[in-house]
Amino acid sequence: MRKLGNTGIETGSVGLGCMGMSWLYEESARDDERSVRVINEALDLGANLLDTADLYGAGHNETLLGRAIAGRREEAVVATKFGIVLDDLQRRQAHRDNSAGYLGRAVEASLERLGTDVIDLYYVHRIDPAVPLAETWGAMAELVAQGKVRWLGLSEATVEQAREAHAIHPVTAVQSELSLWTRDALEGEGGGMVGWCESVGASFVPFAPLGRGFLTGTLHADAFEDSDFRAANPRFHRAAMEANQRIVDVIREVADRRSVTPAQVAIAWTLAQGERVVPIPGTKNSRYLRENVAAADVLFTEADLADLNGLPAAVGSRY
């Protein structure tokens, strides 16, 4: 178990990212009934931090999550996000809007889709440069005062932005990408964003700790559906995947030494970055869910960590 910021409550060491159940990955593999079962199994296993956003599938993912936790709401820590407005679902075109007016409409829509009267953790999905952060964060703090939201978070923010927000209202969590091939959140003075979270008692929530599946060692170039956004992602071009295979090779070596899977090594490495780190790997598969949750029991030797920490930077930009 791990503390959720300074809220006084705990979550499972590993949570569940729900995005892929509705959005961005294999469209042919979508199965709402199976996804509902996986979400409920996550609660059974103690993986109670459930992450979604109003953007994912134009609200479909929030509706799916709300359906899954109906009757078990008190067991779940529901995290969702606002701030990216979908213009075209098929083309995945969107723009940012962090205005107070849009926030008011967005939170009401999310509450309805989730089937709840309060959101546990509400993130700014991406900060809108056209709206002062202080204005957005102040409006979000009003939602807490109104009882519509319990705690506030930032997604893909800088340390400077996190400091600015925290001075207005406590930042409970910061969500950003962190994995063995994306380490930006560890870089910078004081340990980067992960270090800042540790210093103020906020949680750091890594999304894509499995490198969008690459770090599991099971993906192959040119094997993505046209609807899968990885088909056009620079890191998943054939040349980049071949260059980045050396990262997977080391992960597999460590996994063999520990008698675990590469996925478990990748998740366990994020957990090893601090007691405030709660990764949210996504899956639609019961087997992988159980594997991901069990990563919390993986223990590394100093030699293991030296090998993993010495991995080269990934080839290819992440977007």
N, C-alpha and C positions, 0 to 999 in steps of 0.2 A: 504494500500500500504506500501511497505517497500523498503528501499534503497538497491541497489545491490552494495555492497562494497563502494568504493569511485569513482564509475563510473559517478555519477551524474544522473543516471537513476533509475527508480523505477520499481518494479515488484509487482504483487499481493502478498498479505500476505501469500497465499498458492499457491504452484506451482503444477505441475503434473509430476509424475514419470511414464515414458512410458515403462519401462522394461517388465512388466508383459504382455504387449500386444504381446510380441514376444518370451518370454524366461522364464524359470525356474518354472513358475506356471502351472495351468491346461492347458495342451496342447489341450484338447478337447474344451476348451472355446475360443480358438483363433478365432477372426473374424475381419479381416482387415477393412472391410467396417464399422463395428460398431466402431472400434478404431479410424478411420478417423473422424467419426462424434463426438466422445467424445473429441478428440483433438481440433476440431473446437469449440465445446461448451465451452471448457476450455478458449479459447481465448475470446469468447463472454462474459464469466463471469469475465474476468480480470485475470485469472490464467495463466499468460503468460510466466512463467519460465517453459520451457519444457525440461525435462531431459532424455537423452539417452546415449548410448555408442556404440562404434564399436563392442564390444563383444556381445551385446545382439542379439541372434539369428543369429550370424555370419553376421552382417550388416543389417539384415532384419529390425530391429527397426529403424535404421537411415533412411533407404529407406521409411519406413512407415511414419515416422515423416515428411520427406521432401515432400512426396506426400500430407500429410494432410495440410501443411502450404503453399503449392503452391498458390500464389495469395494473401497471407496474411503474407508474410515474415516479413514485417516491424512491425507487431503487436506482433511477438514472440521474446522471448529471448531464443535462442537455446543453450543448454548446452550439450556437449558430451565429451567423454573421450577416451584416448588411453593408451596403456601400458600393456594390457593383450592380449596375442596372442592365439587365439583359435586353438587347434591342432585337436580336434575331437568333432564335434557338438553333436553327439548322446551321447557320453560318457561324454561330458562337461569337457574335459581335455584341459588344457591351461598352458601357461607359461608366465612369465613377460619379457618384453623387453622395456626398456626406452632409448635405444640408439638413438643417433641423426639420424642415417641412417633409423631406423625403423620409427621414428617420422615423417620424411619427407614423407615416403610412406603412413603412416597412415592418416595424415592430408589431403592429396590429395584424398584419398579414401573416407574419411568422407565428405569432401566438395562435391564430386560428388554424393554420396548417398543422402545427404541432399538437393541437388539441390540449393546450395547457393554459393556465392563467399567469404563469411566470416562466421566464427563460433563466436558466441558472447562470450561464456565461455568455455574454453578448459581445462579439468582436466587431470592430471596424475591419471589414474584409481587406480593403486597400485604402490608404489615406488619399484623399482627394486634394490635390494642390490648389484647387480653386476655392476651397473653404478652409478658413483658419482651423487648425486642430483644436484650439481652445474652445471654439464655438461648437464643434462637433462633440467633443468630450463633455462639455458642460451640458449639452442637450441629453447625452446618454446618462449622465449622472442624475438628471431629472427623472429618467425612467426608473432608476433605482429608488429614488424618493417616492415615486408613485407605486412601487411594488410590482412593476411589470418585468423587471430584470433584477437579478440578485447581484451579479458581479460583472465587471467590465474587462475586456481584453483588446489587444491590438494584434493585427496580423501583418506580417512583413513590414514592420516598422524599424526605424533606426533607433539607436540608443538615445539620441537627442530628442526624438519624438516621444519616446517612452518617458523620459524624464519630464518633458513638458506636460504630458498627460497626468503623470503620477502626482505632480504638484497641485493638480486641480481635484482629482479623485483617484483613489488607489487603483493601480493596474494589478488585477488579479493574475492575468496570464498574458504571455506574448506567444503567438504562434508563428513559426517560420520554418522553412525547409532546413533540415539538418540530417545528414547521413554521412556514410563513409566516402561519398563522392561529392558532397556539398557541405562545406564546413564554415561558410561565411559567418554563421552565428557565433562561432568561437573566436573569431578574429577581432583584433582591436584592443585598445587599452582596457585593462581589467577583465580580460576574458570575453570581450565582446558582449553581445546581447545575453548570452547564457550567464556570463558573470554578473551583468547588471541585474538580471532577475534574481540571482542568488543573493545579491547585496541588499535588495529591498524585500525579499521574501515572496516574490512572485513566482509562479510556475512558468517554465518554458516548455512549450508543446510542439515537438517536431512533427511536421507532416512529411510524408514521403520518406520515412526512415529506411525504406527498402529500395530507394532510388527508382521509384515508380516501377518496381519489379525487377530492375536490372541486377540488383545486388543478390538476388536469389539464385542467379546463374541458370535460370530456366528460359530466358528470352532469346529470340533469334532475330537477326536483321531481316527485314522485308517480310516479316510474319504478321504485321499489324493490319487490321481492317482499315479501310479508308476513314471510317468514323472515329477511329482511335487517334487521339491527338498526338500520340507518340510517333505516328507515321510521319509527321512533319517536324518533330522536335529535333533540334540539332544533335543532341546526345544519343539519339537513336538512329541516326544515319549509319549506314554500314561501316564506314571508315572509323567513325567515333566509337561505335560499339566494339570493333576489333581492337582499337587502341586501349579502350577501357577494360578489356578483358583481363589485363594484368591485375586490376583491382579485385575482380571476382576470384582470380586464382589464389591470391593471398587470403581472402576471406574463406575460401574453401579449405585451405590448408589449416587455418585456425579451427574451423568447424570440425575437421577430421580429428584434430588433436583433442577437442573437447567432446567428441561424439555427439554433436548437435548438427543442425542444418545451417547453411549459409545465411538464411533469413534470420535465424535466431542470433547468430553472431552480429549481424547488422543492427538488429534491434537492441541487443544487449550492450553494444558499443554506445548507442545514444544514452541508454540508462546510466552508463558509467561516467557520463559527462557531468553529473551532479544529482543531488538528492531532489532537486526541484524539477527535474526533467521527466515529462510524461509523454512518451511517443504515442502517436495515433495511426499505426499502420492500417491501411484499408484492405478489406477482403470481402468477397461474396461467398466464400467457401468455408464450411465448418472445420474442415481439416486444417486449413491454414490459420483460421482463427485460433484454434487450440495451440497450434505451433507458435504463433505470435505471442500469445499470453504466457506460454511456458518459457519464453526468452528471459523473463524476469528472474529465472532461477539459474541462468548461465553465469558462471564465475570465471574470470580471466586471470591468468598468471601475468606477471610483469612482462614476460617474453611475448605473450599474446598481444598485450596492449602496445608494446613497442612495435610489433609487426604491423598492427592496424593503424597506429598513429603515424607510422612512416610511409603510409600509402601515398602515391603521387596524386596530384590534382587531376580531376576528370578532364577529359578532352571534350570540348563542345559546351556551348552556353546552355543553361537550363531552360530557357524559353526561346 
